[in-house]
């Protein structure tokens, strides 16, 4: 089922995806399909992975 509405990040009217982490409804350009999260959460995941690699946690 497709949802059309206003993207919570950029404000465009578009088909929406739901971020698996924060629950925001975001358009395709604001959604990281490979991680199933919005671009804001995706940047946090990437930062977290980089930090973990530096400390040897991954």
Secondary structure, DSSP 8 states (H G I E B T S, - for coil): --EEEE-TTT--EEEEEE-TTT--EE-GGGEETTTTEEHHHHHHHHHHHHHHHHHT--
